Every structure is written in structure tokens, then in C-alpha cells.
Amino acid sequence: MTTTATYNATTDDCWGQYEPDPPYTGSFEDTVNVLYIAHGAGYGIAKTWIPFTVTLPAGIVITTATIKWYASQSRADSIAVKIGCEDADNPSKPATWAALNGRVMTTAFLAASISDYTAGNQYSYTITSAVQEVLSRAGWASGNTLAVLIHNNGTSDDLRQQFAAYEHATYAQASLEIVYEPFIPRFSGLI
């Protein structure tokens, strides 16, 4: 029998972008009501960080992990992104673009092609292998932060999608749904 655990993103969700044209600066947003993926509102290449406090024990084997979010704007842009997790036991919130840009994604990730978002619709993406990679880390413990990372994957120009951040007034923040088999200890011998 499987169990489903749903975790909501915390107030620490954030995004940033690198401007590839002079003056080659980065920007960072951690108190806005939307999160951008692929590109920002300008021509910068975006990265997004979404944290969840996950109360599953180290080494648990999961069946599926799905990230879900609500589109905050209707857009017909076609984009390509990588959706994975931060390769860390219990990461803290990045405070600058440089800190966000330096975060390392898990080896496992979903290469997603996304288009035609409608405001208010929920979209979901299966990232089981990436979440399992974090839960299998030697330093993972129940109650740690598991952060989902979203990187541009070759999308050019000003193409993007955007979805509700924790602060959004109309739509709920992102959620992470994990389905797993409860751990049952095995005993040897007779009791």
C-alpha cells in the first residue's frame, strides 16, 4: 500500500537571471509574487529555486515525485527547461544571483518542453529520479529542505512561462507530491 505526502513551497522560493549582454549583471528576486522559468521579463537566462520541508526518512524508496504549480499568466511561449533538485542535504535559501547561480543540480533531471500556459491552470512535472537522488544522500534527514531547481535548457530571447510564488494573492504556491511505500522494519527470528 502506498502513501502520498504533499509539501507546499516555503516563503523562500526565488528566481534570478543573468543578462548575457553588457554589462553582464545578474538580478535576483525573492519577494515577488511570480517565478519565471527559461527567461525573465527581459533577455536574461533564468534560474528558479523552490524549497520544500520534506519529512521523509533517509533512504526511503519513492514511487513517484511530482512538482505542481499554477500559471500566473497566459502565455503561448514555447520553452525548454531542466527540472531537477539541488544536489545538497539541507540547502539554505540563496541570497544573491551569484549564490543561486552557483547551486548544483542533481544528476537526474527532467528535460521538459513547455508551451501554452493558461492563467489559473495547474501544471505538473514528474521528477521522481531527482527527488530520489536527494533522499538517498548520506546526509539527508527527515525535516530537511529539498529544493527544486529549474534551469533554462536552450530557450532563446525573451521566451518564458511564469507561475505563482508563495506570495501570490490569487494562486497557491508550488507543491511537491511524493508517493512512497511506507517503511516496514523486517525482523529475523521468532518473537
C-alpha positions as a printed NumPy array, in Angstrom:
array([[  0.   ,   0.   ,   0.   ],
       [  1.367,   3.417,  -0.976],
       [  1.145,   6.687,   0.898],
       [  1.051,  10.162,  -0.642],
       [  2.706,  13.126,   1.069],
       [  2.171,  16.659,  -0.246],
       [  4.523,  19.505,   0.677],
       [  3.965,  23.187,  -0.104],
       [  6.782,  25.506,  -1.128],
       [  8.048,  27.782,   1.602],
       [  8.277,  31.566,   1.562],
       [ 11.937,  31.246,   0.483],
       [ 11.152,  30.476,  -3.18 ],
       [ 13.097,  32.747,  -5.546],
       [ 14.45 ,  33.249,  -9.041],
       [ 17.157,  35.188, -10.765],
       [ 18.58 ,  35.843, -14.181],
       [ 21.88 ,  36.531, -15.881],
       [ 21.955,  39.218, -18.533],
       [ 24.185,  37.865, -21.335],
       [ 24.715,  41.325, -22.848],
       [ 26.761,  44.149, -21.339],
       [ 27.02 ,  44.99 , -18.506],
       [ 26.729,  41.218, -17.811],
       [ 24.98 ,  41.593, -14.493],
       [ 22.661,  39.27 , -12.618],
       [ 19.398,  40.088, -10.889],
       [ 17.717,  38.245,  -8.004],
       [ 14.077,  38.245,  -6.859],
       [ 12.899,  36.652,  -3.614],
       [  9.834,  38.67 ,  -2.596],
       [  7.853,  38.821,  -5.837],
       [  4.554,  37.046,  -6.429],
       [  5.617,  35.165,  -9.575],
       [  8.508,  32.911, -10.551],
       [  9.896,  32.945, -14.092],
       [ 11.34 ,  29.99 , -15.973],
       [ 13.568,  29.939, -19.082],
       [ 13.953,  33.738, -19.294],
       [ 12.955,  36.692, -17.187],
       [ 10.923,  39.667, -18.331],
       [ 13.991,  40.88 , -20.199],
       [ 16.515,  38.761, -22.076],
       [ 18.224,  37.226, -19.068],
       [ 18.671,  33.47 , -18.674],
       [ 16.634,  32.486, -15.613],
       [ 17.143,  30.009, -12.779],
       [ 14.448,  29.247, -10.204],
       [ 14.746,  27.726,  -6.694],
       [ 11.728,  26.245,  -4.873],
       [ 12.248,  24.824,  -1.348],
       [ 10.124,  22.226,   0.445],
       [ 10.46 ,  20.952,   4.016],
       [ 10.207,  17.181,   3.478],
       [  9.51 ,  14.839,   6.387],
       [ 10.564,  11.535,   4.86 ],
       [ 13.4  ,   9.446,   6.312],
       [ 16.762,   8.966,   4.671],
       [ 16.94 ,   6.184,   2.135],
       [ 13.192,   5.766,   1.659],
       [ 12.316,   4.47 ,  -1.798],
       [  9.679,   6.552,  -3.542],
       [  7.272,   5.536,  -6.291],
       [  6.753,   8.966,  -7.849],
       [  7.514,  12.623,  -7.172],
       [  5.597,  15.351,  -8.959],
       [  6.078,  19.111,  -8.79 ],
       [  2.943,  21.167,  -9.422],
       [  2.38 ,  24.88 ,  -9.894],
       [ -0.285,  27.327, -11.067],
       [  0.346,  29.506, -14.106],
       [  0.064,  33.169, -13.142],
       [ -0.207,  34.463, -16.698],
       [ -1.487,  33.089, -20.009],
       [  1.426,  32.798, -22.438],
       [  1.893,  30.904, -25.704],
       [  5.707,  30.855, -25.476],
       [  7.421,  27.519, -26.129],
       [ 10.337,  26.958, -23.784],
       [ 12.777,  24.215, -22.774],
       [ 13.906,  23.791, -19.17 ],
       [ 15.639,  21.295, -16.897],
       [ 13.703,  20.499, -13.715],
       [ 15.751,  18.769, -11.043],
       [ 16.71 ,  19.233,  -7.397],
       [ 19.579,  20.952,  -5.68 ],
       [ 22.265,  18.343,  -5.037],
       [ 22.5  ,  19.081,  -1.309],
       [ 21.392,  17.578,   2.011],
       [ 19.672,  20.625,   3.502],
       [ 20.275,  23.773,   1.432],
       [ 19.604,  27.261,   2.739],
       [ 17.988,  29.987,   0.693],
       [ 20.299,  31.738,  -1.767],
       [ 20.52 ,  35.454,  -1.04 ],
       [ 22.006,  36.721,  -4.317],
       [ 22.098,  35.878,  -8.007],
       [ 25.679,  34.607,  -7.602],
       [ 24.582,  32.238,  -4.817],
       [ 21.613,  30.943,  -6.842],
       [ 23.699,  30.572,  -9.988],
       [ 26.241,  28.51 ,  -8.033],
       [ 23.73 ,  25.867,  -6.899],
       [ 24.364,  22.428,  -8.404],
       [ 21.534,  20.389,  -9.896],
       [ 21.17 ,  16.663,  -9.312],
       [ 22.479,  14.315, -11.986],
       [ 18.874,  13.282, -12.599],
       [ 16.521,  15.902, -14.031],
       [ 13.539,  16.203, -16.335],
       [ 14.183,  17.868, -19.693],
       [ 10.793,  19.493, -20.274],
       [  9.345,  21.241, -23.308],
       [  6.625,  23.614, -22.121],
       [  4.154,  25.777, -24.023],
       [  0.748,  27.412, -23.851],
       [  0.199,  28.195, -20.19 ],
       [ -3.246,  29.445, -19.159],
       [ -3.5  ,  31.593, -16.037],
       [ -5.046,  29.67 , -13.155],
       [ -4.364,  26.222, -14.596],
       [ -2.189,  23.828, -12.634],
       [  0.726,  22.14 , -14.419],
       [  2.657,  19.138, -13.144],
       [  6.   ,  17.511, -13.943],
       [  7.355,  14.171, -12.793],
       [ 10.805,  14.458, -11.183],
       [ 10.98 ,  11.115,  -9.368],
       [ 14.628,  10.335, -10.096],
       [ 15.838,  13.78 ,  -8.992],
       [ 13.929,  13.642,  -5.694],
       [ 15.103,  10.067,  -5.056],
       [ 18.691,  11.185,  -5.623],
       [ 18.379,  13.715,  -2.778],
       [ 16.538,  11.356,  -0.417],
       [ 19.3  ,   8.774,  -0.979],
       [ 22.111,  11.166,   0.003],
       [ 24.107,  10.095,   3.07 ],
       [ 23.36 ,  13.4  ,   4.815],
       [ 19.621,  13.516,   4.166],
       [ 17.344,  13.564,   7.269],
       [ 13.614,  13.955,   7.784],
       [ 12.702,  17.637,   8.096],
       [ 15.468,  18.829,   5.775],
       [ 14.897,  21.237,   2.915],
       [ 14.634,  19.655,  -0.523],
       [ 14.918,  22.347,  -3.193],
       [ 13.713,  22.014,  -6.772],
       [ 15.895,  23.814,  -9.327],
       [ 14.697,  24.915, -12.757],
       [ 17.262,  25.955, -15.369],
       [ 16.873,  27.254, -18.891],
       [ 17.714,  24.498, -21.392],
       [ 18.44 ,  26.352, -24.623],
       [ 15.442,  28.691, -24.806],
       [ 16.461,  31.906, -26.524],
       [ 15.426,  35.547, -26.481],
       [ 12.539,  36.718, -24.298],
       [ 10.588,  33.442, -24.116],
       [  9.298,  32.38 , -20.71 ],
       [  6.498,  30.973, -18.614],
       [  5.602,  32.174, -15.15 ],
       [  3.806,  30.697, -12.188],
       [  2.643,  31.647,  -8.714],
       [  5.217,  32.164,  -5.987],
       [  4.497,  31.79 ,  -2.271],
       [  3.458,  35.466,  -2.119],
       [  0.874,  35.293,  -4.934],
       [ -2.505,  36.689,  -3.828],
       [ -4.694,  34.563,  -6.136],
       [ -2.995,  31.235,  -6.781],
       [ -1.355,  28.786,  -4.379],
       [  2.391,  28.282,  -4.272],
       [  4.095,  25.262,  -5.863],
       [  3.649,  21.864,  -4.238],
       [  5.632,  18.633,  -4.274],
       [  3.687,  15.366,  -4.161],
       [  5.661,  12.254,  -3.202],
       [  4.194,   8.765,  -3.342],
       [  6.085,   6.109,  -1.388],
       [  5.828,   2.693,   0.203],
       [  5.843,   3.047,   3.991],
       [  8.976,   1.599,   5.565],
       [  8.217,  -1.598,   7.49 ],
       [ 11.097,  -2.977,   9.567],
       [ 11.894,  -6.633,   8.993],
       [ 12.719,  -8.843,  11.919],
       [ 14.621, -12.071,  11.733],
       [ 13.781, -14.937,  14.001],
       [ 10.72 , -15.529,  16.121],
       [  9.324, -13.124,  18.651]])
